Amino acid sequence: MTTPRRDWQICDTHVNTRGALAVPLEPGGCLLFSSLMHHGTPTNTGTEGRRALQFHYVPAGAVRISTEQRMAVFGSEGKSVTC
């Protein structure tokens, strides 16, 4: 059986950070990038909330898998996963 892996956050220990680039945005700013690129934000220490809006493109020919197949690989919100 495949070890479950969090799909909502890749473990930092699995990421090569050489060539990493910080891209600070002004309030209301916009950044477009591939979801395959490792990305993240530091903890929001300000008094104002922070919002994000995501759009995902899925080609018409993409093969869909069942919930059971997905859960077998990714688990549920970190359930039984290790970093």
mmCIF file of the N, C-alpha and C atoms, coordinates in Angstrom:
data_MODEL
# 
_entry.id   MODEL 
# 
loop_
_atom_site.group_PDB 
_atom_site.id 
_atom_site.type_symbol 
_atom_site.label_atom_id 
_atom_site.label_alt_id 
_atom_site.label_comp_id 
_atom_site.label_asym_id 
_atom_site.label_entity_id 
_atom_site.label_seq_id 
_atom_site.pdbx_PDB_ins_code 
_atom_site.Cartn_x 
_atom_site.Cartn_y 
_atom_site.Cartn_z 
_atom_site.occupancy 
_atom_site.B_iso_or_equiv 
_atom_site.pdbx_formal_charge 
_atom_site.auth_seq_id 
_atom_site.auth_comp_id 
_atom_site.auth_asym_id 
_atom_site.auth_atom_id 
_atom_site.pdbx_PDB_model_num 
ATOM 1   N N  . MET A 1 1  ? 0.844   -1.191 0.000   1.00 0.00 ? 1  MET A N  1 
ATOM 2   C CA . MET A 1 1  ? 0.000   0.000  0.000   1.00 0.00 ? 1  MET A CA 1 
ATOM 3   C C  . MET A 1 1  ? 0.884   1.247  0.000   1.00 0.00 ? 1  MET A C  1 
ATOM 4   N N  . THR A 1 2  ? 0.445   2.265  -0.684  1.00 0.00 ? 2  THR A N  1 
ATOM 5   C CA . THR A 1 2  ? 1.163   3.526  -0.747  1.00 0.00 ? 2  THR A CA 1 
ATOM 6   C C  . THR A 1 2  ? 1.011   4.284  0.567   1.00 0.00 ? 2  THR A C  1 
ATOM 7   N N  . THR A 1 3  ? 2.096   4.877  1.066   1.00 0.00 ? 3  THR A N  1 
ATOM 8   C CA . THR A 1 3  ? 2.025   5.695  2.278   1.00 0.00 ? 3  THR A CA 1 
ATOM 9   C C  . THR A 1 3  ? 1.225   6.951  1.984   1.00 0.00 ? 3  THR A C  1 
ATOM 10  N N  . PRO A 1 4  ? 0.192   7.255  2.777   1.00 0.00 ? 4  PRO A N  1 
ATOM 11  C CA . PRO A 1 4  ? -0.580  8.477  2.540   1.00 0.00 ? 4  PRO A CA 1 
ATOM 12  C C  . PRO A 1 4  ? 0.317   9.709  2.585   1.00 0.00 ? 4  PRO A C  1 
ATOM 13  N N  . ARG A 1 5  ? 0.018   10.680 1.749   1.00 0.00 ? 5  ARG A N  1 
ATOM 14  C CA . ARG A 1 5  ? 0.801   11.908 1.705   1.00 0.00 ? 5  ARG A CA 1 
ATOM 15  C C  . ARG A 1 5  ? -0.140  13.102 1.666   1.00 0.00 ? 5  ARG A C  1 
ATOM 16  N N  . ARG A 1 6  ? 0.173   14.107 2.459   1.00 0.00 ? 6  ARG A N  1 
ATOM 17  C CA . ARG A 1 6  ? -0.669  15.302 2.483   1.00 0.00 ? 6  ARG A CA 1 
ATOM 18  C C  . ARG A 1 6  ? -0.647  15.958 1.110   1.00 0.00 ? 6  ARG A C  1 
ATOM 19  N N  . ASP A 1 7  ? -1.801  16.193 0.521   1.00 0.00 ? 7  ASP A N  1 
ATOM 20  C CA . ASP A 1 7  ? -1.826  16.913 -0.743  1.00 0.00 ? 7  ASP A CA 1 
ATOM 21  C C  . ASP A 1 7  ? -2.041  18.401 -0.521  1.00 0.00 ? 7  ASP A C  1 
ATOM 22  N N  . TRP A 1 8  ? -2.354  18.795 0.707   1.00 0.00 ? 8  TRP A N  1 
ATOM 23  C CA . TRP A 1 8  ? -2.598  20.211 0.969   1.00 0.00 ? 8  TRP A CA 1 
ATOM 24  C C  . TRP A 1 8  ? -1.337  20.954 1.365   1.00 0.00 ? 8  TRP A C  1 
ATOM 25  N N  . GLN A 1 9  ? -0.253  20.254 1.589   1.00 0.00 ? 9  GLN A N  1 
ATOM 26  C CA . GLN A 1 9  ? 1.030   20.911 1.867   1.00 0.00 ? 9  GLN A CA 1 
ATOM 27  C C  . GLN A 1 9  ? 2.152   19.886 1.742   1.00 0.00 ? 9  GLN A C  1 
ATOM 28  N N  . ILE A 1 10 ? 3.079   20.131 0.861   1.00 0.00 ? 10 ILE A N  1 
ATOM 29  C CA . ILE A 1 10 ? 4.231   19.251 0.724   1.00 0.00 ? 10 ILE A CA 1 
ATOM 30  C C  . ILE A 1 10 ? 5.159   19.522 1.900   1.00 0.00 ? 10 ILE A C  1 
ATOM 31  N N  . CYS A 1 11 ? 5.716   18.480 2.449   1.00 0.00 ? 11 CYS A N  1 
ATOM 32  C CA . CYS A 1 11 ? 6.641   18.641 3.574   1.00 0.00 ? 11 CYS A CA 1 
ATOM 33  C C  . CYS A 1 11 ? 7.849   19.468 3.133   1.00 0.00 ? 11 CYS A C  1 
ATOM 34  N N  . ASP A 1 12 ? 8.217   20.456 3.912   1.00 0.00 ? 12 ASP A N  1 
ATOM 35  C CA . ASP A 1 12 ? 9.341   21.319 3.553   1.00 0.00 ? 12 ASP A CA 1 
ATOM 36  C C  . ASP A 1 12 ? 10.640  20.544 3.377   1.00 0.00 ? 12 ASP A C  1 
ATOM 37  N N  . THR A 1 13 ? 10.758  19.412 4.042   1.00 0.00 ? 13 THR A N  1 
ATOM 38  C CA . THR A 1 13 ? 11.991  18.631 3.926   1.00 0.00 ? 13 THR A CA 1 
ATOM 39  C C  . THR A 1 13 ? 12.129  17.999 2.552   1.00 0.00 ? 13 THR A C  1 
ATOM 40  N N  . HIS A 1 14 ? 11.061  17.997 1.752   1.00 0.00 ? 14 HIS A N  1 
ATOM 41  C CA . HIS A 1 14 ? 11.095  17.408 0.416   1.00 0.00 ? 14 HIS A CA 1 
ATOM 42  C C  . HIS A 1 14 ? 11.289  18.454 -0.680  1.00 0.00 ? 14 HIS A C  1 
ATOM 43  N N  . VAL A 1 15 ? 11.582  19.676 -0.304  1.00 0.00 ? 15 VAL A N  1 
ATOM 44  C CA . VAL A 1 15 ? 11.653  20.769 -1.273  1.00 0.00 ? 15 VAL A CA 1 
ATOM 45  C C  . VAL A 1 15 ? 13.078  21.287 -1.397  1.00 0.00 ? 15 VAL A C  1 
ATOM 46  N N  . ASN A 1 16 ? 13.551  21.404 -2.623  1.00 0.00 ? 16 ASN A N  1 
ATOM 47  C CA . ASN A 1 16 ? 14.846  22.008 -2.901  1.00 0.00 ? 16 ASN A CA 1 
ATOM 48  C C  . ASN A 1 16 ? 14.615  23.519 -2.992  1.00 0.00 ? 16 ASN A C  1 
ATOM 49  N N  . THR A 1 17 ? 15.144  24.285 -2.056  1.00 0.00 ? 17 THR A N  1 
ATOM 50  C CA . THR A 1 17 ? 14.898  25.728 -2.027  1.00 0.00 ? 17 THR A CA 1 
ATOM 51  C C  . THR A 1 17 ? 15.955  26.547 -2.762  1.00 0.00 ? 17 THR A C  1 
ATOM 52  N N  . ARG A 1 18 ? 16.927  25.876 -3.369  1.00 0.00 ? 18 ARG A N  1 
ATOM 53  C CA . ARG A 1 18 ? 17.904  26.635 -4.157  1.00 0.00 ? 18 ARG A CA 1 
ATOM 54  C C  . ARG A 1 18 ? 17.174  27.352 -5.279  1.00 0.00 ? 18 ARG A C  1 
ATOM 55  N N  . GLY A 1 19 ? 17.458  28.610 -5.445  1.00 0.00 ? 19 GLY A N  1 
ATOM 56  C CA . GLY A 1 19 ? 16.806  29.402 -6.480  1.00 0.00 ? 19 GLY A CA 1 
ATOM 57  C C  . GLY A 1 19 ? 15.438  29.911 -6.056  1.00 0.00 ? 19 GLY A C  1 
ATOM 58  N N  . ALA A 1 20 ? 15.081  29.735 -4.776  1.00 0.00 ? 20 ALA A N  1 
ATOM 59  C CA . ALA A 1 20 ? 13.780  30.212 -4.295  1.00 0.00 ? 20 ALA A CA 1 
ATOM 60  C C  . ALA A 1 20 ? 13.709  31.734 -4.432  1.00 0.00 ? 20 ALA A C  1 
ATOM 61  N N  . LEU A 1 21 ? 12.532  32.232 -4.667  1.00 0.00 ? 21 LEU A N  1 
ATOM 62  C CA . LEU A 1 21 ? 12.336  33.658 -4.889  1.00 0.00 ? 21 LEU A CA 1 
ATOM 63  C C  . LEU A 1 21 ? 11.140  34.141 -4.091  1.00 0.00 ? 21 LEU A C  1 
ATOM 64  N N  . ALA A 1 22 ? 11.347  35.129 -3.244  1.00 0.00 ? 22 ALA A N  1 
ATOM 65  C CA . ALA A 1 22 ? 10.241  35.747 -2.508  1.00 0.00 ? 22 ALA A CA 1 
ATOM 66  C C  . ALA A 1 22 ? 9.579   36.772 -3.414  1.00 0.00 ? 22 ALA A C  1 
ATOM 67  N N  . VAL A 1 23 ? 8.247   36.774 -3.433  1.00 0.00 ? 23 VAL A N  1 
ATOM 68  C CA . VAL A 1 23 ? 7.505   37.715 -4.271  1.00 0.00 ? 23 VAL A CA 1 
ATOM 69  C C  . VAL A 1 23 ? 6.485   38.447 -3.386  1.00 0.00 ? 23 VAL A C  1 
ATOM 70  N N  . PRO A 1 24 ? 6.941   39.471 -2.658  1.00 0.00 ? 24 PRO A N  1 
ATOM 71  C CA . PRO A 1 24 ? 6.003   40.207 -1.806  1.00 0.00 ? 24 PRO A CA 1 
ATOM 72  C C  . PRO A 1 24 ? 4.994   40.962 -2.667  1.00 0.00 ? 24 PRO A C  1 
ATOM 73  N N  . LEU A 1 25 ? 3.747   40.984 -2.219  1.00 0.00 ? 25 LEU A N  1 
ATOM 74  C CA . LEU A 1 25 ? 2.691   41.687 -2.950  1.00 0.00 ? 25 LEU A CA 1 
ATOM 75  C C  . LEU A 1 25 ? 2.139   42.827 -2.115  1.00 0.00 ? 25 LEU A C  1 
ATOM 76  N N  . GLU A 1 26 ? 1.766   43.865 -2.780  1.00 0.00 ? 26 GLU A N  1 
ATOM 77  C CA . GLU A 1 26 ? 1.065   44.966 -2.126  1.00 0.00 ? 26 GLU A CA 1 
ATOM 78  C C  . GLU A 1 26 ? -0.366  44.511 -1.848  1.00 0.00 ? 26 GLU A C  1 
ATOM 79  N N  . PRO A 1 27 ? -1.053  45.130 -0.882  1.00 0.00 ? 27 PRO A N  1 
ATOM 80  C CA . PRO A 1 27 ? -2.466  44.787 -0.661  1.00 0.00 ? 27 PRO A CA 1 
ATOM 81  C C  . PRO A 1 27 ? -3.250  44.894 -1.961  1.00 0.00 ? 27 PRO A C  1 
ATOM 82  N N  . GLY A 1 28 ? -4.037  43.862 -2.243  1.00 0.00 ? 28 GLY A N  1 
ATOM 83  C CA . GLY A 1 28 ? -4.813  43.836 -3.483  1.00 0.00 ? 28 GLY A CA 1 
ATOM 84  C C  . GLY A 1 28 ? -4.036  43.298 -4.661  1.00 0.00 ? 28 GLY A C  1 
ATOM 85  N N  . GLY A 1 29 ? -2.763  42.906 -4.430  1.00 0.00 ? 29 GLY A N  1 
ATOM 86  C CA . GLY A 1 29 ? -1.924  42.404 -5.512  1.00 0.00 ? 29 GLY A CA 1 
ATOM 87  C C  . GLY A 1 29 ? -2.391  41.046 -6.016  1.00 0.00 ? 29 GLY A C  1 
ATOM 88  N N  . CYS A 1 30 ? -1.827  40.638 -7.146  1.00 0.00 ? 30 CYS A N  1 
ATOM 89  C CA . CYS A 1 30 ? -2.206  39.383 -7.779  1.00 0.00 ? 30 CYS A CA 1 
ATOM 90  C C  . CYS A 1 30 ? -0.949  38.664 -8.257  1.00 0.00 ? 30 CYS A C  1 
ATOM 91  N N  . LEU A 1 31 ? -0.912  37.363 -8.070  1.00 0.00 ? 31 LEU A N  1 
ATOM 92  C CA . LEU A 1 31 ? 0.215   36.548 -8.516  1.00 0.00 ? 31 LEU A CA 1 
ATOM 93  C C  . LEU A 1 31 ? -0.342  35.304 -9.185  1.00 0.00 ? 31 LEU A C  1 
ATOM 94  N N  . LEU A 1 32 ? 0.103   35.032 -10.395 1.00 0.00 ? 32 LEU A N  1 
ATOM 95  C CA . LEU A 1 32 ? -0.337  33.841 -11.124 1.00 0.00 ? 32 LEU A CA 1 
ATOM 96  C C  . LEU A 1 32 ? 0.844   32.895 -11.252 1.00 0.00 ? 32 LEU A C  1 
ATOM 97  N N  . PHE A 1 33 ? 0.633   31.607 -10.957 1.00 0.00 ? 33 PHE A N  1 
ATOM 98  C CA . PHE A 1 33 ? 1.698   30.621 -11.071 1.00 0.00 ? 33 PHE A CA 1 
ATOM 99  C C  . PHE A 1 33 ? 1.091   29.241 -11.180 1.00 0.00 ? 33 PHE A C  1 
ATOM 100 N N  . SER A 1 34 ? 1.892   28.287 -11.589 1.00 0.00 ? 34 SER A N  1 
ATOM 101 C CA . SER A 1 34 ? 1.457   26.899 -11.692 1.00 0.00 ? 34 SER A CA 1 
ATOM 102 C C  . SER A 1 34 ? 1.297   26.304 -10.296 1.00 0.00 ? 34 SER A C  1 
ATOM 103 N N  . SER A 1 35 ? 0.251   25.526 -10.105 1.00 0.00 ? 35 SER A N  1 
ATOM 104 C CA . SER A 1 35 ? 0.045   24.873 -8.813  1.00 0.00 ? 35 SER A CA 1 
ATOM 105 C C  . SER A 1 35 ? 1.087   23.792 -8.563  1.00 0.00 ? 35 SER A C  1 
ATOM 106 N N  . LEU A 1 36 ? 1.848   23.416 -9.584  1.00 0.00 ? 36 LEU A N  1 
ATOM 107 C CA . LEU A 1 36 ? 2.911   22.431 -9.410  1.00 0.00 ? 36 LEU A CA 1 
ATOM 108 C C  . LEU A 1 36 ? 4.155   23.046 -8.779  1.00 0.00 ? 36 LEU A C  1 
ATOM 109 N N  . MET A 1 37 ? 4.203   24.376 -8.729  1.00 0.00 ? 37 MET A N  1 
ATOM 110 C CA . MET A 1 37 ? 5.345   25.064 -8.130  1.00 0.00 ? 37 MET A CA 1 
ATOM 111 C C  . MET A 1 37 ? 5.165   25.092 -6.612  1.00 0.00 ? 37 MET A C  1 
ATOM 112 N N  . HIS A 1 38 ? 6.220   24.733 -5.871  1.00 0.00 ? 38 HIS A N  1 
ATOM 113 C CA . HIS A 1 38 ? 6.148   24.817 -4.413  1.00 0.00 ? 38 HIS A CA 1 
ATOM 114 C C  . HIS A 1 38 ? 5.908   26.273 -4.032  1.00 0.00 ? 38 HIS A C  1 
ATOM 115 N N  . HIS A 1 39 ? 4.954   26.494 -3.163  1.00 0.00 ? 39 HIS A N  1 
ATOM 116 C CA . HIS A 1 39 ? 4.633   27.868 -2.777  1.00 0.00 ? 39 HIS A CA 1 
ATOM 117 C C  . HIS A 1 39 ? 4.066   27.888 -1.362  1.00 0.00 ? 39 HIS A C  1 
ATOM 118 N N  . GLY A 1 40 ? 4.095   29.045 -0.776  1.00 0.00 ? 40 GLY A N  1 
ATOM 119 C CA . GLY A 1 40 ? 3.561   29.201 0.567   1.00 0.00 ? 40 GLY A CA 1 
ATOM 120 C C  . GLY A 1 40 ? 3.702   30.634 1.018   1.00 0.00 ? 40 GLY A C  1 
ATOM 121 N N  . THR A 1 41 ? 3.131   30.928 2.167   1.00 0.00 ? 41 THR A N  1 
ATOM 122 C CA . THR A 1 41 ? 3.219   32.266 2.735   1.00 0.00 ? 41 THR A CA 1 
ATOM 123 C C  . THR A 1 41 ? 3.551   32.143 4.215   1.00 0.00 ? 41 THR A C  1 
ATOM 124 N N  . PRO A 1 42 ? 4.254   33.127 4.746   1.00 0.00 ? 42 PRO A N  1 
ATOM 125 C CA . PRO A 1 42 ? 4.512   33.101 6.187   1.00 0.00 ? 42 PRO A CA 1 
ATOM 126 C C  . PRO A 1 42 ? 3.221   33.372 6.953   1.00 0.00 ? 42 PRO A C  1 
ATOM 127 N N  . THR A 1 43 ? 3.247   33.124 8.233   1.00 0.00 ? 43 THR A N  1 
ATOM 128 C CA . THR A 1 43 ? 2.091   33.378 9.094   1.00 0.00 ? 43 THR A CA 1 
ATOM 129 C C  . THR A 1 43 ? 1.704   34.850 9.027   1.00 0.00 ? 43 THR A C  1 
ATOM 130 N N  . ASN A 1 44 ? 0.415   35.109 8.961   1.00 0.00 ? 44 ASN A N  1 
ATOM 131 C CA . ASN A 1 44 ? -0.089  36.474 8.941   1.00 0.00 ? 44 ASN A CA 1 
ATOM 132 C C  . ASN A 1 44 ? -0.034  37.027 10.359  1.00 0.00 ? 44 ASN A C  1 
ATOM 133 N N  . THR A 1 45 ? 0.876   37.959 10.613  1.00 0.00 ? 45 THR A N  1 
ATOM 134 C CA . THR A 1 45 ? 1.015   38.553 11.945  1.00 0.00 ? 45 THR A CA 1 
ATOM 135 C C  . THR A 1 45 ? 0.316   39.903 12.053  1.00 0.00 ? 45 THR A C  1 
ATOM 136 N N  . GLY A 1 46 ? -0.331  40.324 10.964  1.00 0.00 ? 46 GLY A N  1 
ATOM 137 C CA . GLY A 1 46 ? -1.033  41.608 10.980  1.00 0.00 ? 46 GLY A CA 1 
ATOM 138 C C  . GLY A 1 46 ? -2.379  41.502 11.657  1.00 0.00 ? 46 GLY A C  1 
ATOM 139 N N  . THR A 1 47 ? -3.036  42.632 11.817  1.00 0.00 ? 47 THR A N  1 
ATOM 140 C CA . THR A 1 47 ? -4.354  42.662 12.453  1.00 0.00 ? 47 THR A CA 1 
ATOM 141 C C  . THR A 1 47 ? -5.475  42.449 11.446  1.00 0.00 ? 47 THR A C  1 
ATOM 142 N N  . GLU A 1 48 ? -5.185  42.595 10.173  1.00 0.00 ? 48 GLU A N  1 
ATOM 143 C CA . GLU A 1 48 ? -6.185  42.397 9.122   1.00 0.00 ? 48 GLU A CA 1 
ATOM 144 C C  . GLU A 1 48 ? -6.149  40.957 8.636   1.00 0.00 ? 48 GLU A C  1 
ATOM 145 N N  . GLY A 1 49 ? -7.282  40.449 8.225   1.00 0.00 ? 49 GLY A N  1 
ATOM 146 C CA . GLY A 1 49 ? -7.343  39.095 7.669   1.00 0.00 ? 49 GLY A CA 1 
ATOM 147 C C  . GLY A 1 49 ? -6.667  39.031 6.305   1.00 0.00 ? 49 GLY A C  1 
ATOM 148 N N  . ARG A 1 50 ? -6.434  37.830 5.853   1.00 0.00 ? 50 ARG A N  1 
ATOM 149 C CA . ARG A 1 50 ? -5.820  37.638 4.537   1.00 0.00 ? 50 ARG A CA 1 
ATOM 150 C C  . ARG A 1 50 ? -6.700  36.666 3.770   1.00 0.00 ? 50 ARG A C  1 
ATOM 151 N N  . ARG A 1 51 ? -6.951  36.968 2.520   1.00 0.00 ? 51 ARG A N  1 
ATOM 152 C CA . ARG A 1 51 ? -7.794  36.125 1.681   1.00 0.00 ? 51 ARG A CA 1 
ATOM 153 C C  . ARG A 1 51 ? -7.010  35.675 0.457   1.00 0.00 ? 51 ARG A C  1 
ATOM 154 N N  . ALA A 1 52 ? -7.393  34.524 -0.060  1.00 0.00 ? 52 ALA A N  1 
ATOM 155 C CA . ALA A 1 52 ? -6.803  34.022 -1.300  1.00 0.00 ? 52 ALA A CA 1 
ATOM 156 C C  . ALA A 1 52 ? -7.927  33.458 -2.158  1.00 0.00 ? 52 ALA A C  1 
ATOM 157 N N  . LEU A 1 53 ? -7.786  33.608 -3.450  1.00 0.00 ? 53 LEU A N  1 
ATOM 158 C CA . LEU A 1 53 ? -8.747  33.085 -4.402  1.00 0.00 ? 53 LEU A CA 1 
ATOM 159 C C  . LEU A 1 53 ? -7.980  32.209 -5.375  1.00 0.00 ? 53 LEU A C  1 
ATOM 160 N N  . GLN A 1 54 ? -8.440  30.984 -5.580  1.00 0.00 ? 54 GLN A N  1 
ATOM 161 C CA . GLN A 1 54 ? -7.746  30.046 -6.457  1.00 0.00 ? 54 GLN A CA 1 
ATOM 162 C C  . GLN A 1 54 ? -8.641  29.647 -7.614  1.00 0.00 ? 54 GLN A C  1 
ATOM 163 N N  . PHE A 1 55 ? -8.057  29.597 -8.797  1.00 0.00 ? 55 PHE A N  1 
ATOM 164 C CA . PHE A 1 55 ? -8.729  29.068 -9.976  1.00 0.00 ? 55 PHE A CA 1 
ATOM 165 C C  . PHE A 1 55 ? -7.882  27.908 -10.467 1.00 0.00 ? 55 PHE A C  1 
ATOM 166 N N  . HIS A 1 56 ? -8.509  26.806 -10.800 1.00 0.00 ? 56 HIS A N  1 
ATOM 167 C CA . HIS A 1 56 ? -7.797  25.628 -11.277 1.00 0.00 ? 56 HIS A CA 1 
ATOM 168 C C  . HIS A 1 56 ? -8.258  25.291 -12.685 1.00 0.00 ? 56 HIS A C  1 
ATOM 169 N N  . TYR A 1 57 ? -7.306  25.085 -13.568 1.00 0.00 ? 57 TYR A N  1 
ATOM 170 C CA . TYR A 1 57 ? -7.613  24.667 -14.938 1.00 0.00 ? 57 TYR A CA 1 
ATOM 171 C C  . TYR A 1 57 ? -7.450  23.162 -15.021 1.00 0.00 ? 57 TYR A C  1 
ATOM 172 N N  . VAL A 1 58 ? -8.459  22.488 -15.518 1.00 0.00 ? 58 VAL A N  1 
ATOM 173 C CA . VAL A 1 58 ? -8.401  21.046 -15.721 1.00 0.00 ? 58 VAL A CA 1 
ATOM 174 C C  . VAL A 1 58 ? -8.762  20.785 -17.180 1.00 0.00 ? 58 VAL A C  1 
ATOM 175 N N  . PRO A 1 59 ? -7.835  20.241 -17.965 1.00 0.00 ? 59 PRO A N  1 
ATOM 176 C CA . PRO A 1 59 ? -8.145  19.958 -19.372 1.00 0.00 ? 59 PRO A CA 1 
ATOM 177 C C  . PRO A 1 59 ? -9.353  19.024 -19.500 1.00 0.00 ? 59 PRO A C  1 
ATOM 178 N N  . ALA A 1 60 ? -10.120 19.166 -20.551 1.00 0.00 ? 60 ALA A N  1 
ATOM 179 C CA . ALA A 1 60 ? -11.321 18.349 -20.765 1.00 0.00 ? 60 ALA A CA 1 
ATOM 180 C C  . ALA A 1 60 ? -10.984 16.862 -20.791 1.00 0.00 ? 60 ALA A C  1 
ATOM 181 N N  . GLY A 1 61 ? -9.793  16.497 -21.244 1.00 0.00 ? 61 GLY A N  1 
ATOM 182 C CA . GLY A 1 61 ? -9.421  15.095 -21.346 1.00 0.00 ? 61 GLY A CA 1 
ATOM 183 C C  . GLY A 1 61 ? -8.805  14.507 -20.090 1.00 0.00 ? 61 GLY A C  1 
ATOM 184 N N  . ALA A 1 62 ? -8.755  15.276 -19.000 1.00 0.00 ? 62 ALA A N  1 
ATOM 185 C CA . ALA A 1 62 ? -8.141  14.785 -17.763 1.00 0.00 ? 62 ALA A CA 1 
ATOM 186 C C  . ALA A 1 62 ? -8.945  13.600 -17.219 1.00 0.00 ? 62 ALA A C  1 
ATOM 187 N N  . VAL A 1 63 ? -8.239  12.592 -16.746 1.00 0.00 ? 63 VAL A N  1 
ATOM 188 C CA . VAL A 1 63 ? -8.887  11.412 -16.184 1.00 0.00 ? 63 VAL A CA 1 
ATOM 189 C C  . VAL A 1 63 ? -9.228  11.668 -14.723 1.00 0.00 ? 63 VAL A C  1 
ATOM 190 N N  . ARG A 1 64 ? -10.465 11.458 -14.367 1.00 0.00 ? 64 ARG A N  1 
ATOM 191 C CA . ARG A 1 64 ? -10.894 11.639 -12.977 1.00 0.00 ? 64 ARG A CA 1 
ATOM 192 C C  . ARG A 1 64 ? -10.727 10.321 -12.229 1.00 0.00 ? 64 ARG A C  1 
ATOM 193 N N  . ILE A 1 65 ? -10.397 10.432 -10.942 1.00 0.00 ? 65 ILE A N  1 
ATOM 194 C CA . ILE A 1 65 ? -10.291 9.232  -10.121 1.00 0.00 ? 65 ILE A CA 1 
ATOM 195 C C  . ILE A 1 65 ? -11.369 9.291  -9.044  1.00 0.00 ? 65 ILE A C  1 
ATOM 196 N N  . SER A 1 66 ? -11.672 8.156  -8.479  1.00 0.00 ? 66 SER A N  1 
ATOM 197 C CA . SER A 1 66 ? -12.706 8.107  -7.447  1.00 0.00 ? 66 SER A CA 1 
ATOM 198 C C  . SER A 1 66 ? -12.160 8.672  -6.133  1.00 0.00 ? 66 SER A C  1 
ATOM 199 N N  . THR A 1 67 ? -13.068 9.005  -5.244  1.00 0.00 ? 67 THR A N  1 
ATOM 200 C CA . THR A 1 67 ? -12.679 9.481  -3.919  1.00 0.00 ? 67 THR A CA 1 
ATOM 201 C C  . THR A 1 67 ? -11.847 8.417  -3.209  1.00 0.00 ? 67 THR A C  1 
ATOM 202 N N  . GLU A 1 68 ? -12.220 7.154  -3.357  1.00 0.00 ? 68 GLU A N  1 
ATOM 203 C CA . GLU A 1 68 ? -11.489 6.064  -2.719  1.00 0.00 ? 68 GLU A CA 1 
ATOM 204 C C  . GLU A 1 68 ? -10.049 5.991  -3.216  1.00 0.00 ? 68 GLU A C  1 
ATOM 205 N N  . GLN A 1 69 ? -9.838  6.160  -4.526  1.00 0.00 ? 69 GLN A N  1 
ATOM 206 C CA . GLN A 1 69 ? -8.483  6.139  -5.083  1.00 0.00 ? 69 GLN A CA 1 
ATOM 207 C C  . GLN A 1 69 ? -7.671  7.314  -4.553  1.00 0.00 ? 69 GLN A C  1 
ATOM 208 N N  . ARG A 1 70 ? -8.281  8.477  -4.479  1.00 0.00 ? 70 ARG A N  1 
ATOM 209 C CA . ARG A 1 70 ? -7.581  9.664  -3.987  1.00 0.00 ? 70 ARG A CA 1 
ATOM 210 C C  . ARG A 1 70 ? -7.200  9.484  -2.523  1.00 0.00 ? 70 ARG A C  1 
ATOM 211 N N  . MET A 1 71 ? -8.127  9.016  -1.710  1.00 0.00 ? 71 MET A N  1 
ATOM 212 C CA . MET A 1 71 ? -7.867  8.852  -0.283  1.00 0.00 ? 71 MET A CA 1 
ATOM 213 C C  . MET A 1 71 ? -6.803  7.789  -0.025  1.00 0.00 ? 71 MET A C  1 
ATOM 214 N N  . ALA A 1 72 ? -6.708  6.784  -0.895  1.00 0.00 ? 72 ALA A N  1 
ATOM 215 C CA . ALA A 1 72 ? -5.689  5.749  -0.730  1.00 0.00 ? 72 ALA A CA 1 
ATOM 216 C C  . ALA A 1 72 ? -4.284  6.339  -0.863  1.00 0.00 ? 72 ALA A C  1 
ATOM 217 N N  . VAL A 1 73 ? -4.153  7.378  -1.668  1.00 0.00 ? 73 VAL A N  1 
ATOM 218 C CA . VAL A 1 73 ? -2.849  8.009  -1.879  1.00 0.00 ? 73 VAL A CA 1 
ATOM 219 C C  . VAL A 1 73 ? -2.630  9.168  -0.912  1.00 0.00 ? 73 VAL A C  1 
ATOM 220 N N  . PHE A 1 74 ? -3.606  10.045 -0.766  1.00 0.00 ? 74 PHE A N  1 
ATOM 221 C CA . PHE A 1 74 ? -3.415  11.286 -0.021  1.00 0.00 ? 74 PHE A CA 1 
ATOM 222 C C  . PHE A 1 74 ? -3.950  11.276 1.404   1.00 0.00 ? 74 PHE A C  1 
ATOM 223 N N  . GLY A 1 75 ? -4.804  10.353 1.763   1.00 0.00 ? 75 GLY A N  1 
ATOM 224 C CA . GLY A 1 75 ? -5.355  10.367 3.109   1.00 0.00 ? 75 GLY A CA 1 
ATOM 225 C C  . GLY A 1 75 ? -6.368  11.479 3.277   1.00 0.00 ? 75 GLY A C  1 
ATOM 226 N N  . SER A 1 76 ? -6.699  11.803 4.499   1.00 0.00 ? 76 SER A N  1 
ATOM 227 C CA . SER A 1 76 ? -7.706  12.808 4.788   1.00 0.00 ? 76 SER A CA 1 
ATOM 228 C C  . SER A 1 76 ? -7.132  13.896 5.685   1.00 0.00 ? 76 SER A C  1 
ATOM 229 N N  . GLU A 1 77 ? -6.871  15.053 5.109   1.00 0.00 ? 77 GLU A N  1 
ATOM 230 C CA . GLU A 1 77 ? -6.391  16.214 5.885   1.00 0.00 ? 77 GLU A CA 1 
ATOM 231 C C  . GLU A 1 77 ? -5.251  15.862 6.817   1.00 0.00 ? 77 GLU A C  1 
ATOM 232 N N  . GLY A 1 78 ? -4.314  15.068 6.332   1.00 0.00 ? 78 GLY A N  1 
ATOM 233 C CA . GLY A 1 78 ? -3.152  14.747 7.127   1.00 0.00 ? 78 GLY A CA 1 
ATOM 234 C C  . GLY A 1 78 ? -3.297  13.494 7.972   1.00 0.00 ? 78 GLY A C  1 
ATOM 235 N N  . LYS A 1 79 ? -4.416  12.802 7.873   1.00 0.00 ? 79 LYS A N  1 
ATOM 236 C CA . LYS A 1 79 ? -4.641  11.594 8.677   1.00 0.00 ? 79 LYS A CA 1 
ATOM 237 C C  . LYS A 1 79 ? -3.643  10.517 8.299   1.00 0.00 ? 79 LYS A C  1 
ATOM 238 N N  . SER A 1 80 ? -2.946  9.995  9.258   1.00 0.00 ? 80 SER A N  1 
ATOM 239 C CA . SER A 1 80 ? -1.997  8.883  9.078   1.00 0.00 ? 80 SER A CA 1 
ATOM 240 C C  . SER A 1 80 ? -0.885  9.188  8.090   1.00 0.00 ? 80 SER A C  1 
ATOM 241 N N  . VAL A 1 81 ? -0.470  10.426 7.999   1.00 0.00 ? 81 VAL A N  1 
ATOM 242 C CA . VAL A 1 81 ? 0.610   10.781 7.082   1.00 0.00 ? 81 VAL A CA 1 
ATOM 243 C C  . VAL A 1 81 ? 1.857   11.134 7.871   1.00 0.00 ? 81 VAL A C  1 
ATOM 244 N N  . THR A 1 82 ? 2.989   11.044 7.214   1.00 0.00 ? 82 THR A N  1 
ATOM 245 C CA . THR A 1 82 ? 4.233   11.431 7.844   1.00 0.00 ? 82 THR A CA 1 
ATOM 246 C C  . THR A 1 82 ? 5.000   12.371 6.932   1.00 0.00 ? 82 THR A C  1 
ATOM 247 N N  . CYS A 1 83 ? 5.886   13.122 7.508   1.00 0.00 ? 83 CYS A N  1 
ATOM 248 C CA . CYS A 1 83 ? 6.739   14.021 6.735   1.00 0.00 ? 83 CYS A CA 1 
ATOM 249 C C  . CYS A 1 83 ? 8.122   13.428 6.731   1.00 0.00 ? 83 CYS A C  1 
# 
